[in-house]
Amino acid sequence: MKTSSNLNSAVSTLKAHFNDRAYLRVPNPDRMDEGHEAYKKGFELRFVMDKRKDLTSVRKALADAGFRVAKAFEKNSKFVQPLYGREQVERCLKLMGETKRLKQAMREKGL
């Protein structure tokens, strides 16, 4: 059972890493016809970290907050923890108090 203390701690961890170096990817409606192999078209929130221990911390925080934890990967000597799917991205941003960023990104893409 998840306690509110665990959730608060998880949200604090996620927010710290979000503010540090994370970015949001939203679909581009102009490219939707290119197909899955040519264009990855879903909503995605990426947490980017320098250290493996930070990656472990973010993965634990996502799990504690009830998110599906996707496979992390390395990119440009950094660790990246993605969060996939519109519902998960929206819920995570809402927990962190960052819904304006999603609305802004969606407006920019014409969604």
C-alpha positions as CSV (number, residue, x, y, z in Angstrom):
1,M,0.0,0.0,0.0
2,K,1.3,3.4,-1.0
3,T,1.3,6.0,1.8
4,S,0.9,9.7,1.2
5,S,4.4,10.1,2.6
6,N,5.8,7.8,-0.1
7,L,3.8,9.7,-2.7
8,N,5.0,13.1,-1.5
9,S,8.6,11.8,-1.5
10,A,8.2,10.4,-5.0
11,V,6.7,13.6,-6.3
12,S,9.6,15.6,-4.7
13,T,12.2,13.4,-6.4
14,L,10.4,13.6,-9.8
15,K,10.0,17.4,-9.6
16,A,13.7,17.9,-8.7
17,H,14.8,15.9,-11.7
18,F,12.1,17.4,-13.9
19,N,13.3,20.9,-13.1
20,D,16.9,19.9,-13.5
21,R,16.9,18.4,-17.0
22,A,13.8,16.8,-18.3
23,Y,11.8,17.4,-21.5
24,L,8.4,16.7,-22.9
25,R,7.7,15.2,-26.3
26,V,4.2,15.6,-27.9
27,P,3.0,14.3,-31.2
28,N,3.4,16.4,-34.3
29,P,0.1,16.2,-36.2
30,D,1.8,17.0,-39.5
31,R,3.9,13.8,-39.3
32,M,1.2,11.4,-38.1
33,D,0.9,9.8,-41.5
34,E,4.5,8.7,-41.7
35,G,3.8,5.5,-39.8
36,H,5.3,4.0,-36.6
37,E,8.7,3.1,-37.9
38,A,9.3,6.6,-39.4
39,Y,7.8,8.7,-36.7
40,K,7.3,7.8,-33.0
41,K,4.1,9.6,-32.4
42,G,3.2,9.3,-28.7
43,F,3.4,11.5,-25.7
44,E,6.6,11.1,-23.8
45,L,8.3,12.7,-20.7
46,R,12.0,12.1,-20.5
47,F,14.0,12.5,-17.3
48,V,17.7,12.9,-18.1
49,M,20.4,12.2,-15.5
50,D,24.2,12.0,-15.3
51,K,24.5,9.4,-12.6
52,R,23.1,5.8,-12.4
53,K,22.1,6.4,-8.8
54,D,19.8,9.3,-9.9
55,L,18.3,7.0,-12.5
56,T,17.6,4.4,-9.8
57,S,16.0,7.1,-7.7
58,V,13.7,8.3,-10.5
59,R,12.7,4.8,-11.4
60,K,11.8,4.1,-7.7
61,A,9.9,7.4,-7.5
62,L,7.9,6.6,-10.7
63,A,7.0,3.1,-9.3
64,D,6.1,4.6,-5.9
65,A,3.8,7.1,-7.6
66,G,2.0,4.2,-9.4
67,F,3.5,4.7,-12.9
68,R,4.5,2.0,-15.4
69,V,8.2,2.1,-15.4
70,A,9.6,1.8,-19.0
71,K,13.0,0.6,-19.9
72,A,15.7,3.3,-19.4
73,F,18.4,3.9,-22.0
74,E,21.6,5.8,-22.5
75,K,21.9,8.7,-24.8
76,N,25.0,10.9,-25.2
77,S,26.6,9.5,-22.1
78,K,23.4,10.3,-20.1
79,F,20.8,8.1,-18.5
80,V,17.3,8.7,-19.8
81,Q,14.1,7.4,-18.1
82,P,11.1,7.8,-20.3
83,L,7.5,7.9,-19.3
84,Y,5.2,6.9,-22.2
85,G,1.6,7.6,-22.9
86,R,-0.7,10.7,-22.7
87,E,-2.5,9.6,-19.5
88,Q,0.8,8.8,-17.7
89,V,2.4,12.1,-18.8
90,E,-0.6,14.1,-17.9
91,R,-0.9,12.5,-14.5
92,C,2.8,12.9,-13.8
93,L,2.8,16.6,-14.8
94,K,-0.3,17.2,-12.7
95,L,1.3,15.6,-9.6
96,M,4.3,17.9,-10.1
97,G,2.2,21.0,-10.7
98,E,3.5,21.4,-14.3
99,T,0.3,21.1,-16.4
100,K,1.1,24.5,-18.1
101,R,4.0,22.9,-19.9
102,L,1.9,20.2,-21.4
103,K,-0.8,22.7,-22.5
104,Q,1.9,25.0,-24.0
105,A,3.5,22.1,-25.9
106,M,0.2,20.9,-27.2
107,R,-0.7,24.4,-28.3
108,E,2.6,24.7,-30.2
109,K,1.9,21.5,-32.0
110,G,-1.7,22.5,-32.8
111,L,-3.3,19.7,-30.6
